[in-house]
């Protein structure tokens, strides 16, 4: 979470809302632990990580949408064991990411 703090501080100082994405649950293999965060500003600046992979782009877009609508959302991303094996991973997994808007 340390890498998100400067962006949070900057946004707070400017009174600019943020979208915060937090890993709230994992099943099986997961690249980030529960509690991992990513923040996105209205200007599109991003810090942190919730997956370290292709999920980041989808979460970024959902953060942008949440900034516009103010509506929180629970996202679920998963890879089956068969899909994981095909790309050289030992096993699949699922992560749930909660996205919310943070206003000052």
LINHU-V890849 format. One record per residue. N is the residue number from 1. RES is the residue in one letter. PHI is phi in whole degrees, -180 to 180 (999 if undefined). OMEGA is omega as a letter, one per 40 degrees, with the letter a starting at -180 (* if undefined). Layout:
BEGIN
N_RES_PHI_OMEGA ; N_RES_PHI_OMEGA
END
This chain:
BEGIN
1_X_999_a ; 2_X_-59_a ; 3_X_-73_i ; 4_X_-88_a ; 5_X_-60_i ; 6_X_-60_i ; 7_X_-70_i ; 8_X_-63_i ; 9_X_-60_a ; 10_X_-63_a ; 11_X_-65_i ; 12_X_-64_a ; 13_X_-62_a ; 14_X_-91_a ; 15_X_69_a ; 16_X_-93_i ; 17_X_-67_i ; 18_X_-127_i ; 19_X_-105_i ; 20_X_-117_i ; 21_X_-109_a ; 22_X_-129_i ; 23_X_-70_a ; 24_X_-108_i ; 25_X_-160_i ; 26_X_-132_i ; 27_X_-133_i ; 28_X_68_a ; 29_X_-77_i ; 30_X_-142_a ; 31_X_-72_a ; 32_X_-129_a ; 33_X_-81_i ; 34_X_-56_a ; 35_X_100_i ; 36_X_-63_a ; 37_X_-130_i ; 38_X_-134_i ; 39_X_-121_a ; 40_X_-136_i ; 41_X_-91_i ; 42_X_-61_i ; 43_X_-79_i ; 44_X_96_i ; 45_X_-71_a ; 46_X_-136_i ; 47_X_-145_i ; 48_X_88_a ; 49_X_-159_i ; 50_X_-115_a ; 51_X_-147_a ; 52_X_70_a ; 53_X_-149_a ; 54_X_-67_i ; 55_X_-67_a ; 56_X_-53_a ; 57_X_-62_i ; 58_X_-67_i ; 59_X_-68_i ; 60_X_-57_a ; 61_X_-64_i ; 62_X_-68_i ; 63_X_-61_i ; 64_X_-61_i ; 65_X_-65_i ; 66_X_-65_i ; 67_X_-61_a ; 68_X_-76_a ; 69_X_-94_a ; 70_X_79_a ; 71_X_-88_i ; 72_X_-70_a ; 73_X_-152_i ; 74_X_-102_a ; 75_X_-107_i ; 76_X_-127_i ; 77_X_-129_a ; 78_X_-149_i ; 79_X_-132_i ; 80_X_-70_i ; 81_X_-60_i ; 82_X_-64_i ; 83_X_-63_a ; 84_X_-62_a ; 85_X_-60_a ; 86_X_-62_a ; 87_X_-104_i ; 88_X_91_i ; 89_X_-95_a ; 90_X_-70_a ; 91_X_-157_i ; 92_X_-87_i ; 93_X_-171_a ; 94_X_-137_i ; 95_X_-126_i ; 96_X_-114_a ; 97_X_-125_i ; 98_X_-98_a ; 99_X_-114_i ; 100_X_-143_i ; 101_X_-93_i ; 102_X_-118_i ; 103_X_-106_a ; 104_X_-99_*
END
